[in-house]
Amino acid sequence: MSDSPIEEMNFETAMAELQGVVERLERGEVALDESIKLYERGAALKARCDQKLKEAEEKVAAITLDEAGNPIGTKPAEGL
């Protein structure tokens, strides 16, 4: 488990650490207190991954296309 601040992680880093947390919890080789800490960190990592995916989806949704379907630019995402 890393001590890196989750809010500074990119998607790939957060996902890799989340996978490690899940693997450790599934093995069941950690004490109860450590399991609780791992679960809490895992929940925060999942939230970070969800946030980064939402940001990416919003960027993709903002891409504008011409009549032939080629990207021509972006538009501001609605509601931001």
C-alpha positions in Angstrom: 0.0 0.0 0.0 1.4 3.4 -1.0 1.3 6.5 1.1 0.8 8.7 -2.0 -2.1 11.1 -1.8 -4.9 9.5 -3.7 -6.2 12.9 -5.0 -2.9 13.4 -6.9 -3.0 10.0 -8.6 -3.7 9.5 -12.3 -6.1 6.8 -13.3 -3.5 4.1 -14.0 -1.7 4.6 -10.7 -4.9 4.5 -8.7 -6.2 1.4 -10.6 -2.9 -0.5 -10.1 -2.9 0.2 -6.4 -6.6 -0.7 -6.2 -5.9 -4.1 -7.8 -3.1 -4.7 -5.2 -5.5 -3.8 -2.4 -8.1 -6.2 -3.7 -5.6 -9.0 -4.1 -4.4 -8.6 -0.5 -7.9 -8.5 0.9 -8.9 -11.6 -1.2 -5.9 -13.6 0.2 -7.1 -12.8 3.7 -3.5 -12.8 5.0 -3.8 -9.5 6.9 -5.0 -8.7 10.4 -8.4 -7.2 10.9 -7.2 -3.7 11.6 -5.0 -3.8 8.4 -8.0 -5.2 6.4 -10.1 -2.2 7.5 -7.4 0.3 6.5 -7.0 -1.5 3.2 -10.8 -1.5 2.6 -11.0 2.2 3.3 -8.0 3.0 1.0 -9.6 0.8 -1.7 -12.9 2.7 -1.4 -11.0 6.0 -1.9 -9.0 4.6 -4.8 -12.2 3.4 -6.5 -13.7 6.8 -6.0 -10.6 8.4 -7.6 -10.8 6.0 -10.6 -14.5 6.8 -11.0 -13.7 10.5 -11.0 -11.0 10.2 -13.6 -13.2 8.1 -15.8 -16.0 10.6 -15.6 -13.5 13.4 -16.5 -12.4 11.4 -19.5 -16.0 10.7 -20.6 -16.8 14.4 -20.4 -13.8 15.2 -22.6 -14.8 12.6 -25.2 -18.4 13.9 -25.1 -17.1 17.4 -25.8 -15.4 16.4 -29.1 -17.2 17.9 -32.1 -17.3 16.2 -35.5 -17.7 17.5 -39.0 -20.2 16.0 -41.5 -17.8 13.2 -42.4 -17.3 12.2 -38.7 -13.9 13.7 -38.4 -13.0 15.5 -35.1 -12.8 19.2 -35.6 -12.5 20.6 -32.1 -14.1 20.6 -28.8 -17.0 22.3 -27.1 -17.3 23.2 -23.5 -19.1 20.4 -21.6 -22.6 21.4 -20.5 -23.2 22.0 -16.8 -19.5 22.8 -15.9 
